[in-house]
Amino acid sequence: MTTSVFDLGRIVATPAALQVLTERQVTPLNLLQRHARGDWGDLEAEDIQANQDALQQGCRLFSSYQIDPETKVWIITEADRSVTTVLLPDDY
């Protein structure tokens, strides 16, 4: 069982992100679980700290996961925790 450190709200994903994850045989649920437990993926130290601060201040949360050398998937949870979106950087 995964312990979440914040609420994901409604979960949505862009069609492009779902297609890429399916092609690479990566389950979106695994990435969402990592995001929800505060595993921000492949971020620089200052971005990790920004997320830690955002947890306390109620700001937007951002994770980035490198799926393969050419593929990165982002997960963004809105500040009000109403929606979490799985997307590709090109979708932003």
LOSEKE-800585 format. One record per residue: x, y, z of N, C-alpha, C in turn; residue in one letter; residue number from 1. Coordinates in pm, 1 decimal, always signed. Example, Ala and Ser with C-alpha at 12.3 -4.5 7.8 and 13.67 -1.06 7.14 Angstrom:
BEGIN
+----------+----------+----------+----------+----------+----------+----------+----------+----------+--------+-----+
!      nxx !      nyy !      nzz !     caxx !     cayy !     cazz !      cxx !      cyy !      czz ! residu ! num !
+----------+----------+----------+----------+----------+----------+----------+----------+----------+--------+-----+
!  +1319.0 !   -569.0 !   +780.0 !  +1230.0 !   -450.0 !   +780.0 !  +1320.0 !   -330.0 !   +780.0 !      a !   1 !
!  +1285.0 !   -225.0 !   +708.0 !  +1367.0 !   -106.0 !   +714.0 !  +1290.0 !     +3.0 !   +787.0 !      s !   2 !
+----------+----------+----------+----------+----------+----------+----------+----------+----------+--------+-----+
% end
This chain:
BEGIN
+----------+----------+----------+----------+----------+----------+----------+----------+----------+--------+-----+
!      nxx !      nyy !      nzz !     caxx !     cayy !     cazz !      cxx !      cyy !      czz ! residu ! num !
+----------+----------+----------+----------+----------+----------+----------+----------+----------+--------+-----+
!    +84.3 !   -119.0 !     +0.0 !     +0.0 !     +0.0 !     +0.0 !    +88.4 !   +124.7 !     +0.0 !      m !   1 !
!    +48.8 !   +222.5 !    -78.3 !   +123.0 !   +346.7 !    -90.0 !    +65.4 !   +451.1 !     +4.8 !      t !   2 !
!   +152.5 !   +518.6 !    +77.2 !   +110.0 !   +626.5 !   +165.0 !   +124.2 !   +758.5 !    +90.2 !      t !   3 !
!    +13.1 !   +824.8 !    +68.3 !    +14.4 !   +954.1 !     -0.3 !    +44.0 !  +1064.4 !    +98.9 !      s !   4 !
!   +119.4 !  +1163.4 !    +53.9 !   +146.6 !  +1279.3 !   +138.7 !    +56.1 !  +1397.5 !   +102.6 !      v !   5 !
!    -26.6 !  +1379.5 !     -1.5 !   -123.8 !  +1480.7 !    -40.7 !   -229.5 !  +1414.4 !   -127.9 !      f !   6 !
!   -342.6 !  +1483.0 !   -145.7 !   -453.4 !  +1433.4 !   -225.7 !   -428.5 !  +1466.0 !   -372.7 !      d !   7 !
!   -451.2 !  +1368.6 !   -460.1 !   -432.5 !  +1389.5 !   -603.4 !   -551.9 !  +1456.8 !   -669.7 !      l !   8 !
!   -667.7 !  +1452.8 !   -605.5 !   -787.9 !  +1506.5 !   -668.8 !   -827.4 !  +1420.1 !   -787.4 !      g !   9 !
!   -891.0 !  +1482.1 !   -885.1 !   -930.6 !  +1411.4 !  -1007.5 !   -805.6 !  +1388.7 !  -1091.8 !      r !  10 !
!   -790.2 !  +1269.5 !  -1144.8 !   -671.9 !  +1235.7 !  -1225.0 !   -709.5 !  +1238.7 !  -1372.3 !      i !  11 !
!   -632.4 !  +1314.7 !  -1448.9 !   -651.9 !  +1323.9 !  -1593.7 !   -516.9 !  +1303.8 !  -1661.5 !      v !  12 !
!   -522.1 !  +1271.6 !  -1790.5 !   -399.3 !  +1253.3 !  -1867.3 !   -423.5 !  +1297.0 !  -2010.9 !      a !  13 !
!   -319.0 !  +1346.0 !  -2072.6 !   -330.6 !  +1382.3 !  -2213.3 !   -324.2 !  +1255.1 !  -2297.4 !      t !  14 !
!   -389.7 !  +1256.1 !  -2412.9 !   -383.3 !  +1138.5 !  -2500.4 !   -240.0 !  +1101.5 !  -2539.2 !      p !  15 !
!   -157.8 !  +1201.8 !  -2562.9 !    -18.8 !  +1174.5 !  -2602.0 !    +57.9 !  +1103.8 !  -2490.4 !      a !  16 !
!    +37.2 !  +1146.3 !  -2367.2 !   +104.6 !  +1081.9 !  -2254.5 !    +58.5 !   +937.5 !  -2239.9 !      a !  17 !
!    -70.5 !   +914.4 !  -2251.2 !   -122.3 !   +777.9 !  -2240.6 !    -68.1 !   +689.3 !  -2351.9 !      l !  18 !
!    -58.8 !   +743.7 !  -2471.8 !     -5.9 !   +666.3 !  -2584.5 !   +139.5 !   +627.5 !  -2560.3 !      q !  19 !
!   +221.1 !   +723.4 !  -2519.3 !   +362.8 !   +696.6 !  -2494.7 !   +380.9 !   +595.7 !  -2382.4 !      v !  20 !
!   +307.5 !   +611.3 !  -2274.3 !   +319.7 !   +518.1 !  -2163.1 !   +277.1 !   +377.2 !  -2203.8 !      l !  21 !
!   +171.2 !   +366.7 !  -2282.7 !   +126.8 !   +236.3 !  -2331.4 !   +232.8 !   +173.3 !  -2420.5 !      t !  22 !
!   +287.5 !   +251.0 !  -2513.1 !   +391.4 !   +200.5 !  -2603.2 !   +514.6 !   +152.1 !  -2526.8 !      e !  23 !
!   +547.4 !   +220.6 !  -2417.3 !   +667.1 !   +186.4 !  -2339.4 !   +634.9 !    +88.0 !  -2226.3 !      r !  24 !
!   +509.8 !    +45.8 !  -2220.0 !   +462.6 !    -49.9 !  -2118.8 !   +488.5 !     -0.5 !  -1976.1 !      q !  25 !
!   +459.4 !   +127.7 !  -1955.9 !   +469.5 !   +190.1 !  -1824.2 !   +328.0 !   +218.4 !  -1776.6 !      v !  26 !
!   +296.9 !   +174.5 !  -1656.0 !   +164.1 !   +195.4 !  -1600.0 !   +156.2 !   +334.4 !  -1536.3 !      t !  27 !
!    +62.2 !   +417.7 !  -1580.6 !    +48.6 !   +550.5 !  -1520.1 !    +29.5 !   +543.4 !  -1368.1 !      p !  28 !
!    -37.9 !   +439.1 !  -1320.5 !    -62.4 !   +425.5 !  -1177.5 !    +68.4 !   +422.6 !  -1098.5 !      l !  29 !
!   +169.6 !   +356.3 !  -1150.7 !   +299.0 !   +352.0 !  -1080.9 !   +359.1 !   +491.4 !  -1066.2 !      n !  30 !
!   +352.0 !   +570.6 !  -1171.6 !   +405.3 !   +706.8 !  -1165.5 !   +322.0 !   +792.9 !  -1071.7 !      l !  31 !
!   +190.4 !   +776.9 !  -1075.8 !   +102.5 !   +853.4 !   -986.5 !   +127.9 !   +817.8 !   -840.3 !      l !  32 !
!   +153.7 !   +691.2 !   -811.6 !   +185.1 !   +651.0 !   -674.4 !   +315.9 !   +714.1 !   -627.8 !      q !  33 !
!   +416.6 !   +715.2 !   -715.1 !   +543.4 !   +779.0 !   -679.5 !   +522.0 !   +926.6 !   -649.6 !      r !  34 !
!   +448.7 !   +993.9 !   -737.0 !   +420.3 !  +1136.8 !   -720.5 !   +347.3 !  +1161.8 !   -587.2 !      h !  35 !
!   +246.3 !  +1081.1 !   -558.7 !   +164.0 !  +1100.4 !   -438.9 !   +240.4 !  +1076.5 !   -309.6 !      a !  36 !
!   +344.6 !   +996.1 !   -314.6 !   +421.7 !   +972.0 !   -192.4 !   +543.5 !  +1064.7 !   -181.7 !      r !  37 !
!   +554.1 !  +1161.2 !   -274.3 !   +660.9 !  +1260.2 !   -266.0 !   +790.4 !  +1218.7 !   -332.0 !      g !  38 !
!   +785.1 !  +1119.2 !   -419.8 !   +900.1 !  +1082.0 !   -502.5 !   +885.5 !  +1161.9 !   -631.2 !      d !  39 !
!   +956.1 !  +1272.0 !   -638.6 !   +937.6 !  +1369.0 !   -746.8 !  +1009.7 !  +1329.4 !   -874.5 !      w !  40 !
!  +1077.4 !  +1215.9 !   -875.4 !  +1142.4 !  +1168.7 !   -997.3 !  +1274.0 !  +1237.7 !  -1023.6 !      g !  41 !
!  +1291.6 !  +1279.4 !  -1146.8 !  +1419.3 !  +1332.1 !  -1194.7 !  +1420.7 !  +1484.5 !  -1192.1 !      d !  42 !
!  +1424.2 !  +1539.6 !  -1072.4 !  +1428.3 !  +1684.8 !  -1055.9 !  +1559.3 !  +1727.3 !   -991.2 !      l !  43 !
!  +1597.7 !  +1850.7 !  -1016.9 !  +1713.3 !  +1910.2 !   -951.2 !  +1679.1 !  +1938.5 !   -805.0 !      e !  44 !
!  +1781.3 !  +1953.0 !   -723.6 !  +1763.1 !  +1973.8 !   -579.2 !  +1672.7 !  +2092.6 !   -548.4 !      a !  45 !
!  +1688.1 !  +2203.3 !   -620.9 !  +1605.4 !  +2321.2 !   -590.6 !  +1459.2 !  +2298.9 !   -628.0 !      e !  46 !
!  +1431.9 !  +2217.5 !   -730.2 !  +1293.6 !  +2185.4 !   -765.6 !  +1231.5 !  +2091.1 !   -662.3 !      d !  47 !
!  +1311.4 !  +1999.8 !   -610.4 !  +1264.7 !  +1910.9 !   -503.6 !  +1228.9 !  +1994.2 !   -381.0 !      i !  48 !
!  +1314.9 !  +2089.8 !   -347.3 !  +1286.9 !  +2176.8 !   -232.9 !  +1161.4 !  +2259.9 !   -257.0 !      q !  49 !
!  +1142.3 !  +2305.3 !   -380.3 !  +1021.2 !  +2381.8 !   -413.1 !   +896.4 !  +2297.6 !   -389.1 !      a !  50 !
!   +902.8 !  +2169.3 !   -423.0 !   +788.8 !  +2080.4 !   -397.0 !   +767.4 !  +2061.0 !   -247.0 !      n !  51 !
!   +876.4 !  +2046.3 !   -173.2 !   +863.5 !  +2030.7 !    -28.4 !   +797.9 !  +2155.2 !    +32.4 !      q !  52 !
!   +839.3 !  +2271.2 !    -14.3 !   +777.5 !  +2395.9 !    +31.3 !   +630.8 !  +2402.3 !    -11.1 !      d !  53 !
!   +601.3 !  +2357.7 !   -133.5 !   +464.6 !  +2361.0 !   -185.5 !   +371.4 !  +2272.5 !   -104.0 !      a !  54 !
!   +423.5 !  +2163.4 !    -51.0 !   +341.7 !  +2077.8 !    +35.9 !   +293.6 !  +2154.3 !   +158.5 !      l !  55 !
!   +381.3 !  +2237.2 !   +213.8 !   +346.9 !  +2315.1 !   +332.9 !   +261.8 !  +2437.4 !   +300.8 !      q !  56 !
!   +284.4 !  +2496.0 !   +184.5 !   +220.0 !  +2622.8 !   +149.9 !    +96.2 !  +2606.8 !    +61.8 !      q !  57 !
!    +67.5 !  +2484.8 !    +20.1 !    -49.0 !  +2462.1 !    -65.1 !    -32.3 !  +2512.3 !   -206.3 !      g !  58 !
!    +87.7 !  +2494.8 !   -261.5 !   +114.0 !  +2537.2 !   -398.8 !   +116.6 !  +2415.2 !   -492.4 !      c !  59 !
!   +132.1 !  +2442.0 !   -619.9 !   +135.5 !  +2338.0 !   -722.1 !   +253.3 !  +2243.7 !   -700.5 !      r !  60 !
!   +232.0 !  +2114.5 !   -729.5 !   +336.1 !  +2012.4 !   -716.5 !   +369.7 !  +1957.1 !   -853.6 !      l !  61 !
!   +498.3 !  +1931.5 !   -876.3 !   +546.7 !  +1891.2 !  -1008.2 !   +644.8 !  +1775.7 !   -995.3 !      f !  62 !
!   +624.7 !  +1672.1 !  -1076.8 !   +719.1 !  +1561.0 !  -1085.3 !   +757.6 !  +1539.5 !  -1230.8 !      s !  63 !
!   +876.7 !  +1485.3 !  -1250.8 !   +925.0 !  +1454.0 !  -1384.4 !   +990.8 !  +1316.8 !  -1381.0 !      s !  64 !
!   +947.6 !  +1229.7 !  -1471.0 !  +1000.2 !  +1092.8 !  -1474.2 !  +1057.1 !  +1063.4 !  -1612.8 !      y !  65 !
!  +1184.0 !  +1026.7 !  -1616.7 !  +1250.1 !   +990.7 !  -1741.6 !  +1217.8 !   +844.3 !  -1769.1 !      q !  66 !
!  +1135.6 !   +818.5 !  -1870.1 !  +1090.1 !   +683.5 !  -1901.7 !  +1195.9 !   +607.3 !  -1979.9 !      i !  67 !
!  +1258.4 !   +674.7 !  -2072.9 !  +1370.5 !   +621.5 !  -2150.2 !  +1451.5 !   +742.1 !  -2197.2 !      d !  68 !
!  +1562.7 !   +721.1 !  -2267.6 !  +1646.6 !   +837.2 !  -2303.3 !  +1574.5 !   +948.1 !  -2379.7 !      p !  69 !
!  +1469.8 !   +914.2 !  -2454.6 !  +1398.7 !  +1015.3 !  -2533.0 !  +1265.6 !  +1058.6 !  -2472.3 !      e !  70 !
!  +1224.1 !   +996.0 !  -2364.0 !  +1087.6 !  +1016.9 !  -2316.6 !  +1083.2 !  +1060.0 !  -2171.2 !      t !  71 !
!  +1018.4 !  +1173.0 !  -2149.3 !   +997.5 !  +1225.8 !  -2014.8 !   +847.4 !  +1246.6 !  -1995.5 !      k !  72 !
!   +797.9 !  +1211.2 !  -1877.7 !   +657.0 !  +1231.9 !  -1844.0 !   +651.5 !  +1322.1 !  -1721.9 !      v !  73 !
!   +564.3 !  +1420.6 !  -1727.7 !   +543.5 !  +1510.8 !  -1615.8 !   +412.1 !  +1477.0 !  -1547.7 !      w !  74 !
!   +406.7 !  +1501.1 !  -1416.8 !   +282.4 !  +1494.0 !  -1341.2 !   +272.2 !  +1623.1 !  -1260.3 !      i !  75 !
!   +158.6 !  +1689.6 !  -1274.4 !   +135.8 !  +1816.8 !  -1207.0 !     +6.5 !  +1808.2 !  -1126.0 !      i !  76 !
!    +14.9 !  +1839.8 !   -997.8 !   -103.0 !  +1850.9 !   -913.2 !   -125.7 !  +1998.6 !   -884.4 !      t !  77 !
!   -246.2 !  +2044.4 !   -912.4 !   -279.6 !  +2185.3 !   -894.4 !   -273.5 !  +2224.9 !   -746.6 !      e !  78 !
!   -255.0 !  +2352.1 !   -722.6 !   -238.1 !  +2404.8 !   -586.7 !   -354.1 !  +2368.1 !   -494.9 !      a !  79 !
!   -475.6 !  +2368.4 !   -547.4 !   -591.6 !  +2336.3 !   -463.3 !   -615.6 !  +2185.3 !   -451.3 !      d !  80 !
!   -527.1 !  +2105.7 !   -511.6 !   -531.9 !  +1958.2 !   -507.6 !   -659.0 !  +1902.5 !   -571.1 !      r !  81 !
!   -720.1 !  +1979.4 !   -660.5 !   -843.1 !  +1934.0 !   -725.5 !   -816.2 !  +1843.2 !   -844.8 !      s !  82 !
!   -701.8 !  +1861.5 !   -911.4 !   -670.8 !  +1786.4 !  -1033.3 !   -521.7 !  +1754.3 !  -1038.1 !      v !  83 !
!   -492.7 !  +1633.5 !  -1082.6 !   -356.0 !  +1592.5 !  -1113.4 !   -353.8 !  +1549.7 !  -1259.4 !      t !  84 !
!   -257.8 !  +1602.8 !  -1334.5 !   -248.6 !  +1576.3 !  -1477.7 !   -119.2 !  +1503.9 !  -1511.1 !      t !  85 !
!   -132.2 !  +1398.5 !  -1591.5 !    -17.6 !  +1326.0 !  -1647.7 !     -2.6 !  +1376.7 !  -1790.5 !      v !  86 !
!   +115.2 !  +1425.9 !  -1825.3 !   +135.3 !  +1485.5 !  -1956.4 !   +279.7 !  +1473.2 !  -2000.6 !      l !  87 !
!   +301.1 !  +1499.8 !  -2128.8 !   +435.5 !  +1510.3 !  -2183.3 !   +476.1 !  +1657.2 !  -2181.5 !      l !  88 !
!   +605.8 !  +1686.5 !  -2177.6 !   +648.2 !  +1827.3 !  -2180.8 !   +590.5 !  +1902.6 !  -2301.2 !      p !  89 !
!   +578.1 !  +1836.1 !  -2415.5 !   +521.5 !  +1902.5 !  -2534.5 !   +374.4 !  +1934.5 !  -2519.6 !      d !  90 !
!   +306.2 !  +1869.5 !  -2424.9 !   +163.9 !  +1895.5 !  -2401.2 !   +140.6 !  +2021.0 !  -2318.5 !      d !  91 !
!   +244.6 !  +2070.2 !  -2252.8 !   +229.6 !  +2181.0 !  -2158.5 !   +205.7 !  +2311.8 !  -2228.8 !      y !  92 !
+----------+----------+----------+----------+----------+----------+----------+----------+----------+--------+-----+
% end
